[in-house]
Amino acid sequence: MTYPGSICWIGVRERSVVEQLLKFAQTQLGLFPAEDWTLEQRLDYCWSNWQPAGDVLIILDDVDKYEEIAGYLPPQEKRFKLLITTRRYWLSESFENLRLEVLDEGAALELLVALIGESRVAEQREEAKLLCQWLEYLPLGLELVGRFLKRRSGWKLERMIQELDKQALDLPALQKPSGEMTAKRGVEAALELSWRELDERARYLGCFLSMFALDPIPWSLVEQCLSGGEGQEEGIIQKWFATFSRGVAETLG
């Protein structure tokens, strides 16, 4: 299906939904509602004057709570199609749910073969099956582990399972998962294992980059922020944790 009226993607966790919608309307559609109008009036103006004609796809990505988007949904007109992604099992009764299913064993093994090679899987067929089962046949978990194993060509698959078991035992979040938590044990353990493989500077860089927006960032800007005298790295880390702490405090309210 095509959408001649445009496709608008909104990252709900990034910043205000209405701010992103109005920004899209200005930059992509040339719509400039009056600044002295209320946010609701400005958004209604954009919905009413949305051009070009034809079907429009609005994507609200990574919604955590229905209240985040309730006031900013497109009008119930046939041309406006709405797609919402969420990690929750349930968001609202007003939406039709489509859950992404896991792979079957055969498809999971095929993915593992594509990632680490046919001979490696064939030589350790039973261990490969156990690994796929441990990862609950989730594509993301298999890809994380597969890419990890590709860098560790000397590792047996049995050792990989043992390492994942160890990570699962060490992580409190995996011992007592929330009932609404959709991230599975295998994905969590694989991510944790990958994180622990990074050295201190790589972890620091990851934390530092998390302060940037998801927009493309010139690497020269990163270098400029990181350059400076002795002790600057420690100061940046302190600022990052201070910002993170304020965000948590505001969320808990």
Secondary structure, 3 states (H helix, E strand, C coil): CCCCCCEEEEECCCCCHHHHHHHHHHHHHCCCCCCCCCHHHHHHHHHHCCCCCCCEEEEEEEECCHHHCHHHCCCCCCCEEEEEEECCCCCCCCCCCCCCCCCCHHHHHHHHHHHHCHHHHHHCHHHHHHHHHHCCCCHHHHHHHHHHHHHCCCCCHHHHHHHHHHHHHHCHHHHCCCCCCCCCHHHHHHHHHHHHHCCHHHHHHHHHHCCCCCCCCCHHHHHHHHCCCCCHHHHHHHHHHHHHHHHHHHHHC
